[in-house]
């Protein structure tokens, strides 16, 4: 399902999605309240929501849909990027955050990843997240030191690729392992580090200099 109040943008998004053999758009909405009712009717595998819609923005609609169905999978697709937006999207429970200028292949891969239950961010959003965390660390934010749990070489490789914005499928191709193995390492990392989401993994990677902020 695609929800966006701009007809041309919604048409363009639908055209990109319809070009894939394994993804089909089954419903479109132009307002937040319309998207919520459409979800109840169609039960799509993945919802793509714009942030700035009338009658309920994307963040409010995300909360409403997840209140109705906690297993709903939602990808925020927007022109807006900012720390406040990012925090609201994560706190609302969305599975991903993408910019509307993302490439077609990146959009399709993120949709597939969200369908699998992964947390995804487009490359530009991941770079923005890294910049924010670097600035916070350099300004003295969270100076407390704690013993870092030991992570394996493979976990370190996967953590770096996650922080760079790669999906599980992209990581599996780069490391020549299965996406299921990547997901297992991701779960183990979160458990070992006491982290509950991808944003936390990025923060940990930057803070512990596992990934360079210059990529």
Buried (B, 14 or more C-beta within 10 A) or exposed (E): BBBBBBEEBBEBBBEBBEEBEEBEBEBBBBBBBBBBEBBEEEEBBBBBBBBBBEBBBBBBBBBBBBEEEEEBBBBBBBEBBEEEBBEBBBEBBBBBBBBBEBEBEBBBBBBBBBBBEBBBBBBBBBBBBBEBBBEBBEEEEEEEEEEEEEBEEEBBBBBBBBBBBBBBBBBBEEBEBEBEBBBEBBEBBBEEBEBEEBBBBBBBBBBEEBBEBEE
